[in-house]
Amino acid sequence: MKFSQSLIALAAAFLPLIAALPVEAVSSKIVTPGTQDIIADSYIVVFNKDIKDADVESEFASVSRILSKRSSGHKGVGHKYNLSGFKGYSIQTDSSSINEIASSPLVAYIEKDGKVYANEIIKRDGATWGLGRISNKEAGSTTFNYDSSAGEGSTVYVVDTGIYIDHEEFEGRATWGKNFIEGSEDTDENGHGTHCAGTIAGASYGVAPKANLVAVKVLDAEGSGSNSGVIGGIEFVGTDAKENSVLSMSLGGSFSAALNSAVESTISAGVTVVVAAGNDGADAKDYSPASAENAITVGATDSSDNRADFSNYGTVLDVFAPGVDVKSAWIGSTSASNTISGTSMATPHVAGLAAYLIGLGGLSSPADVAAKIKEVGTPDVVQDPKGSINLVAYNDSGA
């Protein structure tokens, strides 16, 4: 009897300790990007900015050892990011492994991977008017005025659904860069990327009709992708681009520190980055890559200079451009076209403008390009800018 009572007392003494044990503590380094759709068991691991190459290799060896301890059926390490100021990798793994990875002092933070989407929203019949607006100080013109240099010598990387490079609009100036959509063909299966490319540099639809184009596929046939895949595309541009390069992204999701950091590193490498504000009629500061500090963030207007009701707004915007009923190239045939709307359509107007201004010469950095766009833009014509800069993109043609 005494033995039984002692055993009960001992067990009772330990019950509070057992109850206090955590099931699995989640590292404070693991963060969630805004409110966007999260991809289960998928992460973006970001190293400390000052990490040395030797430590990177050591870290990957450590990750391999961690993953080998468990057979979870996950894919493991995916993209490896090696931009100046932004190094890391994407990984699919279980919660136990990611917590162990987070314990490394070389890891700055780990962001749960999230979905991103093309910022196209409406399909309608309509007329081409955007080129007239971007090359005239007043709305309503259907004449496109531009210098004969037309962006020659500049290259625009279209990080999107790919480009139908055989379309006649591109006249052989579009090439394939890299595909980050597993199992997909090296072509545009959606149309969105081809439409954007046409507005940038198409022979008849383009703001810079002599610029070169490079397809970087990060969105699938449905127009969706992941932050980790987009960062992979950005990293490809950052390492592949030469001088006079522009990166155009008509996509977005909720705020992502990792995505914004990748954008900033690419800008630091000398690439002008132009991004869509987003299509939720909300403050763009809560979206990425729209909120990347040194990217050129673009809102959408209609043919009467009204801010499109779907266009995001706010202090992170740098300029507005035509984004309603924009006609451009499409997939399906070498002469196909489509008329659609969104900040996705406004963005390539400004990406093309950046390439055009670079082609004119005298701009030596992304900061110079951004400053020039603000210097020559048409001020105080946007109706209901809602706290955004009141500026419409203009190519300084004199018209």
Secondary structure, DSSP 8 states (H G I E B T S, - for coil): -HHHHHHHHHHHHHHHHHHHS-S----TTEE--TTS-EEEEEEEEEE-TT--HHHHHHHHHHHHHHHHT------EEEEEEEETTEEEEEEE--HHHHHHHHT-TTEEEEEEEEEEEE---EE------HHHHHTSSSTT-------TTTTTT-EEEEEES---TTSGGGTT-EEEEEE-STT--SS-SSSHHHHHHHHHH-TTT-SSTT-EEEEEE-S-TTSEEEHHHHHHHHHHHHHH--SSEEEEE-EEEE--HHHHHHHHHHHHTT-EEEEE--SSSSBGGGEETTT-TTSEEEEEE-TTSBB-TT--BSTT--EEEE-SSEEEE-SSSTT-EEEEESHHHHHHHHHHHHHHHHHHS---SHHHHHHHHHHHSEES--B--TTS--EE-------
